[in-house]
Amino acid sequence: MERIIGQKQIQIDFKNKMIELPEEMHRVYIKKNRYRALIWFPENRSKLTYSLNKVYKGLNMRKQALNQYLDRKMKVNEQNCYLAVLVGQIRADHSTLSCTAI
């Protein structure tokens, strides 16, 4: 049993290093995208052979954290949609108005 646990720990360490290297070399932050991956699990629950509780426990994460992330994401999307409508109205009223990035 200890040998199997040791092998699994080596695999975990190796995979963690595979994630860290692109982050260091190319400034691609893979760990920040874990929520995108986590969203896949509840959506595809029927395909899983294990429970979502095991996924959260294995990642040392609470279900509440994912739900809070989704709530924040939904609020940002709502704000963006509202702003898009406002910008569309302003552009319709002032067609010659230019727009520059800040």
Stockholm file with secondary structure:
# STOCKHOLM 1.0

chainA/1-102         MERIIGQKQIQIDFKNKMIELPEEMHRVYIKKNRYRALIWFPENRSKLTYSLNKVYKGLNMRKQALNQYLDRKMKVNEQNCYLAVLVGQIRADHSTLSCTAI
#=GR chainA/1-102 SS CHHHHHHHHHHHHHHHHHHHHHHHHHCCCSGGGHHHHHHHHHHTGGGCSSCHHHHHHHTTCCHHHHHHHHHHHHHHHHHHHHHHHHHHHHHHHCTTCCCCCC
#=GC SS_cons         CHHHHHHHHHHHHHHHHHHHHHHHHHCCCSGGGHHHHHHHHHHTGGGCSSCHHHHHHHTTCCHHHHHHHHHHHHHHHHHHHHHHHHHHHHHHHCTTCCCCCC
//
